[in-house]
Amino acid sequence: MAHVLSSLSELFIWPHAGCNQRCVSCDIWQDTSRREIDATDVKRWADQWAALGVRKVVLVGGEPLMHRNLFGIAAPLRERGMKLELLSTGPLLSRYAEQVTTWFDAVLVSLDGPPTIHDEVRRVRHAFRLLEAGIAAVRKVNPDFTLFARCTVHRYNYRHLPETVRTAQRLGIDRISFIPADLTTEAFNRSGGWDEARQHDLAVPAAELPRLAAEIDRLSEECADSYASGLVEESPSHLRTYLYGHYRAFHGLAEHADRTCSRPWDSAVVEVDGTVRPCFFLEPYGNLHEAGDLHAVVNSPAAVHWRAELDVATNEVCQRCPCFRSVRPRSSPGGDRP
């Protein structure tokens, strides 16, 4: 694998520092600075990104729609043929449905469970109702627009996996995926990381892991139609490794699953202040404003050396990463289950 990058296929851009939700799994909402990436900077960088071969840009948060000129960020990227995807908490989709369906190829919303559970996890009154209204507004403008959902699974919602899928079905979601919670890094505005008490508050408790395994089985049994239709992205065996295995490893009951990842070699994250990272969780390469262009940041001598030394199989942050799609159990599937 080449450690000097001649191209990046995907960029994740964090356009606005804040959020309009107060999720139990994230501290982004605590940033009230209203810092934003300037749309004029993105316009200036767009040609550089196109020259790097960027084909897809994902606007992440927080809530990107809180940016005062988000579509001014989208325009120069779209004009250069890049596919655009928006991550959203949902409520602001009602206000911007027309623009969202014009400038973006897809939206990925957060769905934390059936209505009551979603509201409890979001810690915002009527969060689900506002999400539902936002999705309906998008569908009204463009019935065929692509809508994805993602559910972060943790102590507060793991008992409701089939109900979450049925809720996604009712909302008209095209595909839903499940990921475990990040417990140990500084990502998502957790400077210094969470202390042990906060980590254990969010994790599925060790004593309840058999229930998590049972819920994954219940999901595959009760939502077989959703697997067959492609609504649920991950297979049952993948979820056993990916969710159940993640929390077993967190509690020291098993090793983390073997995994592979190409993110540091084919994508990058640009944060609101211009900080560039190989992914959301690993240490930054540098700053886009200071270096002048993205190629200079990702191919600085330090960045190239870091990638050359990175071993995903042994790096502690990589091993604990909640975002891996390519994982496999260390033993036969189900062999270490209760």
N, C-alpha and C positions, 0 to 999 in steps of 0.2 A: 504493500500500500504506500503510495507516494505521500510524503509528509509535507512537501511544498505544494500548496493547493493551486491548481490552475483554474479550478471552477468550484462553485458552490451551487448545488441544485435548489437549496431551500434556505430562506431567511425567516427568522421569527423576530418581529419588531414589537417592542413594548412602547406604544405611543403616548400613554398617559399613566401617571404614577398611582392614581387612586382607583377606588372601586365603590359601587353603590350597594354592596352587600357586606355582611359581617360574618363570613363563613367560619365554622369552627376549625377548619383545616388550613387556614391562611391568615396572614396578618397584613395583606396589602391594603385593606380598608383603613388601617391605622395611619397611612400616609395621607395627610390632608394638604400637602404642599401644592397640589394642582400642577406639578411640573409636567411638561409635554415636550415631545420631539417637535421641532419646528418643521412645518410642511415645506418651507423653502429649502431647508437642509436636505430633505428627502428628494426634492426636485433636483438639487445639485448632485446628489449621490446616485440618482437613478441610472444614469449612463454607465457609471462605474459598476454598478450591480449587474446591469445587463451584460457588460463586457466580461464579467466573472461567470456568466452563464446561469444566473439565478432564474429559475423557471417558476418558482412558487414562493409567495410571501404570505406568512400567517401573522395577522395582527392579534396580539395577545394582551392579557391583563390579569387581574383587574377587569376594568370595563373600557375597552377602546372607544366606545361610542361617547364617552365623557370628553373626549378630545374636541376642542373647539373647531377644528378644521380637519376632521378625519378623512373626509373625501378629497381634500386637497393633498393628503398623503397618498391616497389610493390612485388618484388620476395619473401621475407620471409613471407609476409602476404598471398600471393597466395599459397605458399608451405604448409601453415597451413590450407588451405581450406576456407579461407575467400573470400567472393565475393568482387570485387573491382569495384568502379564506379569513373569516372573522370569527374570533372567539368572543362570546358574549354571555353575560348573566341573564339576558332576556328582556327585562323591562323596557329598555330604551328602543327595542326593535319596533314598538308601536309607533314611536315618533319618527323613526328614520327608515321605515319599511321600503319606501320608494327608492331612496338612495342606496340602501343596502343591496337591494335586488338589482340595481343598475351597476354598481361598482364591484360587487363581490360574486365569486363563483359558488361559494358555500358559506354557511354559518354553522358553527359548533357551539351549542348551548350547554350549560351545566345543568344536570338534572340529578338531584340528590336523593330521590325517592318519590313515593306517592305524595300527594299534596301536603298533608300534615307534616310528614318527615322532612320534605324539602324546605318548608318554612322553618322548622326547628333547626336544621343544619345551617340555613342561610341567616338566621337570626334577624330577619326582616319581615314585618307584617305583610301578609298577602303576597309574599314573594312568588309563590306558585301561580296565583291568579294573574299577576303581572307578566310572568313568563308565558303563560297560556295565551294572554292577549297579544303579546309580542309575536308569537309564532303564528297566531291567526291573522295578524296584520300582514305578515310576510306572505302567507299563503293566499291572502286576498289579492295582493298585488301580482304575485306569480305563483300559481298553484303547483308548478313543477320545480320550483326553486329547491336546491339541495339543502337539507337540514339534518345535521348530525347532533348527537347528544353524548355527553360523557358523564359517567358517575364515578366519583372518588369514593371508594368503599372503606369504611372505618367503623369504629364502635357505635356511632350514632345512626347508622343506616344499614348495616350488614344483614339484618334480619328481614329485609324487605326487597331482596333482589328480584323475584318474579313480579312483585307489584310495581317495581321500578320499570321493568320492561313493558308491562301492560300500560303503564302511564305513558311511556314513550310512544307506544302503539296508538293510544287514544289521541295524543298530541299531533300525530302525523309525522313523527320523526322517521327519517329514512334509514338511519343506522345508529345503534347505541353501543358504546364501548365502556368497559369497566377498568379502572386502575386502582391500585392500593394507594394509601396516603404516603406522602413524603414526610418522614418523622424526624430526620436527623440533620438536614442541611440548613443553610442560611437562605435558601430560596424563598421567594414570596414574602419579602420584607421581614425576614426573621433574622435580623442582625445578631450574630453570635450564636444562632441556633436556639432551639427550645431546650429548656431544662428537662430533666428526666421525668418530672411530674407531668409536664405538658405532653411529652411524647406518649407516656402511658395513658394519659387521659383520652387521646385520640385513637390509639392502637386498639384493635380487637383484642380483648384480654386473653391471656393464655388459657384460662379456664373455659373460655367460650369458643375456642378454636374448633372443637367438634361441631358446634352449632353452625359455624361458618361453613365447614365442609358440607354439612347437611343442607344448608341454604343453597350452595352451589349445585348440589344434586337436585334439589327441589326446582331450581331454575331450569335445569335441563329437562326435567320431567314435565313441568307445568307449561313451559314455553317452547316445546318442541317445534311448534309451528313458526315461532320467531327465529329459531335457528335455521329452519328449512328455508325461510324466506330471505335470510341474510340480514334481518333486523339486528340480531345480536352479532357483534363482530367476532368475539373470541369463542373458541370451542370450549366445551366443558372441561376437557383435559387441560387446556391452556389456563383456564381460570383457576383450576386447582393448584397448578404450579405458580401462577402469577399472583393470585390473591392469598390463598391459604398458605402457600409456601413463603410468601413475603412476611407474613405475620409470625409464622413459626420461626423463621430465621431471626426476626426482630427479638423474639423472646429467648433466643439461644437454644431452641429445641431442634434446630436443623441448620445445615449450611444453606447459604443462598443458592438459588438455581444457577446452573451454568448459563451464560448469556453472551450475546454478541451485540455490537453496536458500531455503526459507521458515522454517527452524528459529528464527531470532531473532524471528520475528513470530508463531509459533504454538506454541512450546514453550519449556521452560526446564529446567535441571539444578539440583537442590538437593543440595549436597554434605554430607558428614557433619557439618561444623561450621556448617552453615546458609548457607554461601556459595552464591549464586545466579549462574549463568552462562546465557548464551543457548544455549550448546552445550558440549560437553566441552572444546573447544579454544580458544575465544575468552575474552577477559578478563572477569572477573566484573562483574556489575552492583552487587552489594552483599551484605549479609548479612540473612537472614530474621529472626534473633534481634534484630538491631539495629533493623531497620525495623518489625518487628511483624507485617507481613503481606506476602504475595507480591505483591499488587497494587501496594503502595507500592514494592517493590524494582524490579519490571520497568517501572514507570511513573515512576520518579524522573526529574527533569529531565535528569540526566546520561544515563540509559538511553535516554530518548526521543530525545535529541540524537544519541547514538551510533548508534541504528538509522537515523535520518534520514540520517546521513553514510555508513553502511555500503554499500559497493558490492561485492557478492559476486564480481563479475567481475574485480575488481582487487585485492581484499584478499589479502595474501600467505598468511595462515593459511587462508583459504577456498580459495585456489587449490591448496594442498597437502593439503587435507582428504581423509582416506581414506574418509569416510562418505557421500560423495555418491552418490545413486542416479540423478540426472538429469545425465548428462554426454553430450557428443557430441564426436567427433574433429574436429580443426581441418582435417584433410584427409580424402579419401575413405577409408572403412574399409579397412585393410590397406595403404594407399598408402605408409606410411612404415615398413613392416615389412621385415625383411631378406629 
